[in-house]
Amino acid sequence: MKNVRSVALWMAAVFVIIHPVFAQPNTAGKVVTLYADPGDVVIELDTKGRCGSAFFHVPRSNANFKELTAVALTAFSTGKTMTLFVASCNADRNILSHGAVHR
């Protein structure tokens, strides 16, 4: 029983240490403008992301590029709130992994 408790405690400690690495901060806001650049689509929200700007980049290399672009167009055309998940920063650019549209 002591070994099981030790293993459970060890696994909990590892999860607490590693878990923040997987957390992706998100930003919710209204889409102000959409830009189509040669390398990506840029979504401008009315709020800033964790990287410091209100511009969120969807690289064309993302596996979900078409779907995320469609979600952004839907949010823009209907005036809905969009939640964007930032995977990384490139200077003040918010690089996205995925997003959602809300009522």
Backbone as CSV, one residue per row, in Angstrom:
resi,resn,N_x,N_y,N_z,CA_x,CA_y,CA_z,C_x,C_y,C_z
1,MET,0.822,-1.194,0.000,0.000,0.000,0.000,0.867,1.259,0.000
2,LYS,1.985,1.194,0.696,2.876,2.343,0.759,3.453,2.664,-0.619
3,ASN,3.765,1.621,-1.418,4.295,1.826,-2.770,3.265,2.494,-3.675
4,VAL,2.013,2.080,-3.546,0.949,2.667,-4.359,0.802,4.150,-4.015
5,ARG,0.846,4.474,-2.744,0.739,5.863,-2.311,1.926,6.675,-2.823
6,SER,3.121,6.092,-2.787,4.327,6.779,-3.267,4.231,7.061,-4.760
7,VAL,3.774,6.080,-5.515,3.649,6.248,-6.964,2.590,7.299,-7.281
8,ALA,1.469,7.265,-6.576,0.406,8.247,-6.808,0.887,9.657,-6.484
9,LEU,1.612,9.804,-5.396,2.146,11.106,-5.024,3.164,11.593,-6.047
10,TRP,4.006,10.685,-6.510,5.011,11.032,-7.522,4.335,11.479,-8.824
11,MET,3.299,10.732,-9.252,2.593,11.076,-10.493,1.883,12.422,-10.355
12,ALA,1.305,12.697,-9.191,0.636,13.977,-8.975,1.645,15.127,-9.033
13,ALA,2.814,14.925,-8.452,3.853,15.962,-8.474,4.323,16.231,-9.897
14,VAL,4.513,15.182,-10.679,4.933,15.341,-12.074,3.863,16.085,-12.867
15,PHE,2.592,15.745,-12.662,1.505,16.412,-13.369,1.473,17.901,-13.040
16,VAL,1.643,18.248,-11.771,1.613,19.654,-11.362,2.771,20.416,-11.984
17,ILE,3.922,19.785,-12.095,5.093,20.449,-12.671,4.957,20.595,-14.185
18,ILE,4.484,19.565,-14.861,4.425,19.552,-16.330,3.171,20.231,-16.858
19,HIS,2.081,20.193,-16.140,0.789,20.686,-16.630,0.837,22.108,-17.196
20,PRO,1.493,23.082,-16.576,1.494,24.434,-17.146,2.104,24.511,-18.536
21,VAL,2.965,23.563,-18.889,3.566,23.563,-20.227,2.488,23.347,-21.281
22,PHE,1.472,22.560,-20.961,0.438,22.242,-21.926,-0.696,23.260,-21.940
23,ALA,-0.766,24.104,-20.939,-1.840,25.088,-20.883,-1.627,26.149,-21.960
24,GLN,-2.672,26.430,-22.682,-2.599,27.448,-23.720,-3.533,28.587,-23.351
25,PRO,-2.961,29.738,-23.069,-3.829,30.871,-22.742,-4.748,31.199,-23.914
26,ASN,-5.951,31.616,-23.590,-6.865,31.991,-24.652,-7.288,33.439,-24.491
27,THR,-7.794,33.987,-25.577,-8.276,35.365,-25.604,-9.624,35.364,-26.300
28,ALA,-10.596,36.034,-25.712,-11.928,36.140,-26.312,-12.191,37.587,-26.686
29,GLY,-12.844,37.773,-27.816,-13.194,39.116,-28.257,-13.936,39.089,-29.577
30,LYS,-14.314,40.261,-30.025,-14.996,40.423,-31.316,-13.958,40.625,-32.410
31,VAL,-14.203,40.045,-33.562,-13.311,40.202,-34.710,-13.535,41.594,-35.298
32,VAL,-12.460,42.378,-35.363,-12.516,43.732,-35.903,-12.209,43.709,-37.396
33,THR,-11.150,42.999,-37.765,-10.693,42.947,-39.162,-10.061,41.601,-39.436
34,LEU,-10.172,41.152,-40.682,-9.469,39.953,-41.149,-8.528,40.365,-42.275
35,TYR,-7.296,39.853,-42.225,-6.299,40.143,-43.251,-5.848,38.830,-43.880
36,ALA,-5.713,38.826,-45.201,-5.186,37.667,-45.905,-3.786,38.012,-46.391
37,ASP,-2.787,37.494,-45.705,-1.387,37.695,-46.082,-0.915,36.485,-46.871
38,PRO,0.194,36.607,-47.598,0.702,35.451,-48.345,1.052,34.253,-47.459
39,GLY,1.503,34.511,-46.233,1.924,33.415,-45.366,0.919,32.978,-44.340
40,ASP,-0.101,33.797,-44.098,-1.079,33.460,-43.080,-2.329,34.313,-43.210
41,VAL,-3.317,34.007,-42.384,-4.488,34.859,-42.238,-4.358,35.490,-40.862
42,VAL,-4.630,36.785,-40.778,-4.488,37.507,-39.517,-5.871,37.960,-39.055
43,ILE,-6.177,37.630,-37.802,-7.440,38.015,-37.184,-7.133,39.125,-36.186
44,GLU,-7.787,40.263,-36.344,-7.636,41.341,-35.368,-8.853,41.335,-34.454
45,LEU,-8.615,41.167,-33.158,-9.694,41.208,-32.171,-9.744,42.569,-31.499
46,ASP,-10.804,42.815,-30.764,-10.908,44.053,-29.998,-10.211,43.941,-28.638
47,THR,-9.500,42.841,-28.409,-8.714,42.642,-27.189,-7.322,42.131,-27.564
48,LYS,-6.353,42.397,-26.690,-4.976,41.949,-26.942,-4.771,40.541,-26.413
49,GLY,-3.860,39.821,-27.067,-3.504,38.482,-26.646,-2.299,38.485,-25.717
50,ARG,-1.858,37.308,-25.338,-0.765,37.195,-24.368,0.567,37.696,-24.898
51,CYS,0.707,37.828,-26.220,1.972,38.283,-26.801,2.051,39.803,-26.891
52,GLY,0.957,40.493,-26.608,0.995,41.940,-26.547,0.267,42.686,-27.648
53,SER,-0.225,41.991,-28.663,-0.947,42.695,-29.723,-2.341,42.106,-29.889
54,ALA,-3.163,42.785,-30.655,-4.522,42.320,-30.937,-4.573,41.533,-32.238
55,PHE,-3.404,41.232,-32.815,-3.327,40.501,-34.077,-2.980,39.040,-33.812
56,PHE,-3.795,38.146,-34.374,-3.649,36.715,-34.169,-3.422,36.060,-35.530
57,HIS,-2.330,35.348,-35.670,-1.916,34.790,-36.954,-2.246,33.306,-37.047
58,VAL,-2.859,32.936,-38.176,-3.144,31.539,-38.489,-2.204,31.152,-39.631
59,PRO,-1.112,30.463,-39.332,-0.185,30.081,-40.403,-0.840,29.127,-41.397
60,ARG,-0.545,29.315,-42.664,-1.103,28.427,-43.691,-0.629,26.995,-43.516
61,SER,0.440,26.805,-42.748,0.962,25.458,-42.506,0.172,24.702,-41.433
62,ASN,-0.717,25.386,-40.702,-1.545,24.696,-39.697,-2.428,23.658,-40.365
63,ALA,-2.554,22.511,-39.726,-3.417,21.452,-40.265,-4.870,21.908,-40.342
64,ASN,-5.277,22.801,-39.436,-6.657,23.284,-39.401,-6.800,24.695,-39.982
65,PHE,-5.927,25.055,-40.913,-5.943,26.406,-41.477,-7.301,26.760,-42.079
66,LYS,-7.836,25.909,-42.922,-9.106,26.206,-43.592,-10.255,26.305,-42.596
67,GLU,-10.271,25.399,-41.620,-11.342,25.395,-40.636,-11.283,26.636,-39.739
68,LEU,-10.088,27.003,-39.309,-9.951,28.175,-38.447,-10.267,29.459,-39.207
69,THR,-9.916,29.505,-40.477,-10.270,30.658,-41.308,-11.787,30.753,-41.461
70,ALA,-12.445,29.620,-41.670,-13.907,29.599,-41.797,-14.580,30.049,-40.501
71,VAL,-14.039,29.621,-39.360,-14.581,30.028,-38.069,-14.420,31.535,-37.884
72,ALA,-13.273,32.076,-38.281,-13.036,33.517,-38.173,-13.997,34.293,-39.068
73,LEU,-14.207,33.823,-40.278,-15.154,34.482,-41.192,-16.573,34.448,-40.638
74,THR,-16.948,33.337,-40.029,-18.271,33.219,-39.416,-18.421,34.217,-38.274
75,ALA,-17.414,34.285,-37.406,-17.468,35.225,-36.278,-17.547,36.662,-36.770
76,PHE,-16.774,36.985,-37.793,-16.754,38.342,-38.332,-18.101,38.715,-38.953
77,SER,-18.637,37.820,-39.766,-19.871,38.142,-40.493,-21.110,38.154,-39.605
78,THR,-21.081,37.424,-38.496,-22.251,37.371,-37.607,-22.101,38.229,-36.361
79,GLY,-20.919,38.809,-36.149,-20.697,39.641,-34.969,-20.587,38.857,-33.675
80,LYS,-20.267,37.572,-33.779,-20.152,36.718,-32.599,-18.794,36.881,-31.938
81,THR,-18.717,36.466,-30.683,-17.451,36.473,-29.946,-16.624,35.265,-30.368
82,MET,-15.326,35.481,-30.481,-14.412,34.409,-30.867,-13.386,34.204,-29.762
83,THR,-13.107,32.960,-29.448,-12.044,32.616,-28.504,-10.901,32.007,-29.288
84,LEU,-9.709,32.551,-29.088,-8.532,32.099,-29.817,-7.500,31.553,-28.834
85,PHE,-6.882,30.440,-29.198,-5.881,29.792,-28.362,-4.504,30.033,-28.967
86,VAL,-3.643,30.676,-28.195,-2.306,31.043,-28.663,-1.341,29.897,-28.381
87,ALA,-0.689,29.406,-29.433,0.296,28.338,-29.289,1.673,28.893,-28.959
88,SER,2.009,30.056,-29.544,3.330,30.644,-29.318,3.308,32.118,-29.697
89,CYS,4.425,32.781,-29.396,4.595,34.186,-29.755,5.762,34.308,-30.729
90,ASN,5.643,35.226,-31.672,6.741,35.610,-32.552,6.825,37.124,-32.411
91,ALA,7.700,37.581,-31.513,7.738,38.979,-31.075,6.380,39.286,-30.444
92,ASP,5.620,40.265,-30.983,4.307,40.557,-30.402,3.172,39.859,-31.165
93,ARG,3.516,38.990,-32.081,2.504,38.261,-32.850,1.996,37.060,-32.066
94,ASN,0.689,36.914,-32.006,0.053,35.753,-31.391,-0.117,34.695,-32.479
95,ILE,0.561,33.574,-32.345,0.448,32.478,-33.308,-0.562,31.484,-32.770
96,LEU,-1.611,31.216,-33.545,-2.728,30.407,-33.080,-2.570,28.921,-33.320
97,SER,-3.233,28.161,-32.454,-3.353,26.737,-32.685,-4.793,26.385,-33.059
98,HIS,-5.773,27.003,-32.386,-7.173,26.753,-32.696,-8.048,27.851,-32.123
99,GLY,-9.348,27.785,-32.425,-10.268,28.807,-31.961,-11.701,28.335,-32.003
100,ALA,-12.605,29.159,-31.483,-14.026,28.829,-31.433,-14.862,30.084,-31.554
101,VAL,-16.109,29.927,-31.991,-17.085,31.024,-32.083,-18.169,30.758,-31.054
102,HIS,-18.601,31.824,-30.357,-19.624,31.695,-29.314,-20.811,32.576,-29.626
103,ARG,-21.954,32.207,-29.085,-23.161,33.010,-29.240,-23.057,34.309,-28.522
